Every structure is written in C-alpha cells, then in structure tokens.
Amino acid sequence: MIQVYVNRGMWIAECECRHAVALAPCGEGVEGVDWPADTERLHCVCSRGVQAVQWPSQRAAIERVLVRRPVENRNWRPHETIADLRLENAAHHSELVA
C-alpha cells in the first residue's frame, strides 16, 4: 500500500519505482492540473501495476493546518503529526496567508 503525502499543496502518491501522481489539491486547486478520478489506487507504469493508496485518517485536520501556508510551503509527510505542523506554523507565523 502506498501512503500519500503533501508536496507544494498537492496530495501525492509515489510508487517504489519513483513514479508519482498528484491525486488532489490540499486547499484550493492548482490551476492547470487535471486531477484523477480514482484517488484510491495508483496506476503505475512499472511492473507493479495498480496499487492501493492509503490516505491519512486525519486528512481534514492536516489540510486545515496546511491551508494557512503559502502553497509552496504546504508540505506534509506521514511521520509528521498535527502538533508538528502547528509548531511549524507558529515558528513561521509572519508567513501565514489565511
């Protein structure tokens, strides 16, 4: 199963072969990006074929914290907690946008 992460305001699924797909925006959409209809599976070009995607159980809470940041600073990895994200926001309070 592939765990998703957030990079520059986009939820990303990345196969072991390093093929990555942007699944959904984190916050407002990114102009010019066509989001896939199926966000539960990664259809990879490698020999692994179709793989299940695991979304974090606290997706909405993660997005609420990240949406306050400029898009280029909306990043999250599965090892980070909501508390970690809040501490980062507090450390960069003057840069928050929302």
Buried (B, 14 or more C-beta within 10 A) or exposed (E): EBEBBBBBBBBBBBBEEEBBBBBBBBBEEBEEEEBBEEBEBBEBEEEEEEBEBEBBEEBEEBBBBBBBBEBEBBBBEEEBEBEEBEEBBEEEEEEEEE
